[in-house]
Amino acid sequence: MLISNGIKINKSADAQYPIHDLLRSRWSPLAFSERAVEPEKLCSVLEAARWAASSFNEQPWSFIVATKNNQVEFERLLSCLAEGNQEWARNAPVLMLSVAKLNFERNGVENRHAFHDVGTAVANAAIQATALGLFIHQMAGFDVPKAKEVYGIPNGYDLVEAIALGYLGNPETLSERLLQREQAPRTRKSLEQFVFSGSWNQASPLVKK
């Protein structure tokens, strides 16, 4: 149970089996506090991303970071987000874009695992953020061509997602539509729906109830 500005929010995962508390506690809020993220905490989050596993240790990730300490840069990145995401993400003190290098450095061959590995790095970052009392919200809703132009991203690289990072804010600052999303219970497919054995779509005996 989290308490933000006196408002109780229960977002702990209702896990079928025991998992680490950091995994149960990680979620993607819409309401962010304008409290600045300490530079050392932000660097710890990025350090966690740095140590993610990747195919051939290629480390195909890059991150473009903008904080409200530089309002001009923050607004540049914010302008790349979809309008619906700008509505709430403008309150977060940190915005980021994750970028994947599409070919292996060693031989120039296509790295079909690049997006996966960038996602692994962001997952590391999200868990580290949770450990520090921070929250990450990942977004698919942003203007990829615009972001490529704004930041001069060259061929051979592609944007993966946008990210808001910060401390939990007061959900009552959200519009009614966003507040409903914020307060909705977290849901996931059951293990039986995606853990298979023997053939496709055949639930593994390991997870059958």
C-alpha positions as CSV (number, residue, x, y, z in Angstrom):
1,M,0.0,0.0,0.0
2,L,1.5,3.3,-1.1
3,I,0.4,6.7,0.4
4,S,0.9,9.7,-1.7
5,N,-0.2,13.1,-0.3
6,G,-2.5,11.2,2.0
7,I,-4.1,9.2,-0.8
8,K,-3.8,5.4,-0.5
9,I,-2.9,3.6,-3.7
10,N,-2.6,-0.2,-3.7
11,K,-0.7,-1.3,-6.7
12,S,1.1,-4.3,-5.4
13,A,1.0,-7.2,-7.9
14,D,-1.4,-10.0,-7.0
15,A,1.1,-12.7,-7.9
16,Q,0.2,-16.3,-8.4
17,Y,3.5,-17.4,-6.9
18,P,6.0,-15.6,-4.6
19,I,8.1,-12.9,-6.3
20,H,10.5,-10.3,-5.0
21,D,8.9,-7.3,-3.4
22,L,10.6,-4.9,-5.9
23,L,8.8,-6.7,-8.7
24,R,5.5,-6.7,-6.9
25,S,5.9,-2.9,-6.2
26,R,6.9,-1.8,-9.6
27,W,4.2,-0.1,-11.6
28,S,3.7,2.7,-14.1
29,P,2.0,5.7,-12.6
30,L,0.6,8.7,-14.4
31,A,0.8,11.1,-11.5
32,F,4.3,12.3,-10.9
33,S,5.6,14.7,-8.3
34,E,7.5,17.7,-9.5
35,R,10.2,16.9,-6.9
36,A,13.6,16.7,-8.7
37,V,15.3,13.4,-8.9
38,E,18.7,13.5,-7.2
39,P,21.5,13.2,-9.9
40,E,23.1,10.3,-8.0
41,K,19.8,8.4,-8.0
42,L,19.3,9.1,-11.7
43,C,22.9,7.8,-12.4
44,S,22.2,4.7,-10.4
45,V,19.1,4.0,-12.5
46,L,21.2,4.4,-15.7
47,E,24.0,2.3,-14.1
48,A,21.5,-0.5,-13.6
49,A,20.6,-0.3,-17.3
50,R,24.4,-0.4,-18.1
51,W,24.7,-3.8,-16.5
52,A,21.9,-5.5,-18.4
53,A,22.6,-8.7,-20.3
54,S,22.8,-8.5,-24.1
55,S,23.5,-10.7,-27.1
56,F,27.3,-11.0,-27.6
57,N,27.5,-8.2,-24.9
58,E,26.7,-5.8,-27.7
59,Q,25.0,-3.3,-25.3
60,P,23.0,-1.8,-28.1
61,W,21.2,0.8,-25.9
62,S,21.5,4.5,-25.8
63,F,19.5,6.9,-23.7
64,I,18.6,10.6,-24.4
65,V,17.9,12.2,-21.1
66,A,16.2,15.5,-20.3
67,T,15.5,17.0,-16.9
68,K,13.6,20.0,-15.7
69,N,17.0,21.5,-14.6
70,N,17.2,22.4,-18.3
71,Q,13.7,23.5,-19.2
72,V,14.5,24.1,-22.9
73,E,15.8,20.5,-23.3
74,F,12.9,19.1,-21.3
75,E,10.4,20.8,-23.6
76,R,12.2,19.5,-26.7
77,L,11.8,16.0,-25.5
78,L,8.2,16.5,-24.2
79,S,7.2,17.8,-27.7
80,C,8.1,14.4,-29.2
81,L,5.5,12.7,-27.0
82,A,1.9,12.0,-28.2
83,E,-0.5,14.7,-26.9
84,G,-2.2,12.2,-24.6
85,N,1.1,11.4,-22.9
86,Q,2.2,15.0,-22.8
87,E,-0.8,15.7,-20.6
88,W,0.6,13.8,-17.6
89,A,4.3,13.3,-18.5
90,R,5.0,17.1,-18.3
91,N,4.8,16.8,-14.5
92,A,7.6,14.2,-14.3
93,P,11.0,15.7,-13.6
94,V,12.9,13.4,-16.0
95,L,12.1,12.3,-19.5
96,M,14.1,9.9,-21.6
97,L,14.2,8.2,-25.0
98,S,15.7,4.8,-25.4
99,V,17.5,4.0,-28.7
100,A,18.6,0.7,-30.2
101,K,21.7,0.1,-32.4
102,L,20.4,-2.2,-35.1
103,N,23.6,-3.9,-36.3
104,F,26.4,-5.6,-34.4
105,E,29.5,-3.5,-34.0
106,R,31.8,-6.5,-34.7
107,N,30.5,-7.5,-38.1
108,G,27.7,-5.2,-39.2
109,V,25.2,-8.0,-39.3
110,E,21.6,-7.2,-38.2
111,N,21.1,-7.6,-34.5
112,R,17.5,-8.9,-34.3
113,H,17.8,-9.0,-30.5
114,A,18.5,-5.2,-30.2
115,F,15.1,-4.1,-29.2
116,H,14.9,-7.0,-26.7
117,D,18.2,-6.0,-25.2
118,V,17.2,-2.4,-24.9
119,G,14.0,-3.6,-23.1
120,T,16.1,-5.6,-20.7
121,A,18.2,-2.6,-19.9
122,V,15.1,-0.5,-19.2
123,A,13.7,-3.4,-17.0
124,N,16.9,-3.2,-15.0
125,A,16.5,0.5,-14.7
126,A,12.8,0.2,-13.6
127,I,13.7,-2.2,-10.8
128,Q,16.6,0.0,-9.6
129,A,14.3,3.0,-9.7
130,T,11.8,1.1,-7.5
131,A,14.5,0.3,-5.0
132,L,15.2,4.0,-4.8
133,G,11.6,5.0,-4.3
134,L,11.3,6.2,-7.9
135,F,8.9,5.1,-10.6
136,I,9.2,4.7,-14.4
137,H,6.4,4.9,-17.0
138,Q,7.4,3.5,-20.4
139,M,5.5,4.9,-23.4
140,A,5.0,3.8,-27.0
141,G,3.1,6.9,-27.8
142,F,5.6,9.4,-29.3
143,D,6.5,10.8,-32.7
144,V,9.4,8.6,-33.9
145,P,10.2,10.6,-37.1
146,K,10.1,13.9,-35.1
147,A,12.4,12.6,-32.4
148,K,14.9,11.3,-35.0
149,E,15.0,14.7,-36.5
150,V,15.1,16.7,-33.3
151,Y,18.0,14.6,-31.9
152,G,19.8,13.8,-35.2
153,I,19.6,10.1,-34.7
154,P,21.6,8.5,-37.6
155,N,20.7,5.5,-39.8
156,G,21.4,2.2,-38.1
157,Y,19.7,3.3,-34.9
158,D,16.0,3.3,-34.0
159,L,14.0,4.7,-31.2
160,V,12.4,2.1,-28.9
161,E,10.3,4.0,-26.4
162,A,9.9,7.2,-24.3
163,I,10.2,7.1,-20.5
164,A,9.0,9.3,-17.7
165,L,10.9,9.0,-14.4
166,G,10.2,10.5,-11.0
167,Y,8.6,10.3,-7.6
168,L,5.0,9.4,-7.1
169,G,2.6,12.4,-7.3
170,N,-0.9,13.2,-6.2
171,P,-3.4,11.3,-8.4
172,E,-6.0,14.0,-7.6
173,T,-4.1,16.3,-10.0
174,L,-5.1,14.0,-12.9
175,S,-8.1,14.5,-15.1
176,E,-11.0,12.2,-14.4
177,R,-10.1,10.0,-17.4
178,L,-6.5,9.6,-16.2
179,L,-7.5,9.2,-12.6
180,Q,-9.6,6.2,-13.5
181,R,-6.6,4.6,-15.2
182,E,-4.4,5.4,-12.2
183,Q,-6.8,3.8,-9.7
184,A,-7.7,0.7,-11.9
185,P,-6.4,-2.6,-10.5
186,R,-3.3,-4.1,-12.2
187,T,-4.1,-7.2,-14.3
188,R,-2.0,-9.8,-16.0
189,K,-2.6,-13.0,-18.0
190,S,-2.4,-16.2,-15.9
191,L,0.6,-18.4,-16.3
192,E,-1.6,-21.0,-18.0
193,Q,-2.2,-18.5,-20.9
194,F,1.5,-18.2,-21.9
195,V,3.6,-21.0,-20.5
196,F,3.3,-24.0,-22.9
197,S,4.7,-27.5,-23.1
198,G,4.4,-30.1,-25.8
199,S,2.8,-27.9,-28.5
200,W,1.8,-24.3,-29.1
201,N,-1.0,-23.0,-26.8
202,Q,-0.9,-26.2,-24.7
203,A,-0.6,-25.1,-21.1
204,S,2.4,-26.6,-19.3
205,P,1.5,-29.1,-16.5
206,L,3.9,-27.0,-14.4
207,V,1.5,-24.1,-14.2
208,K,-1.9,-25.9,-14.6
209,K,-4.1,-25.3,-11.6
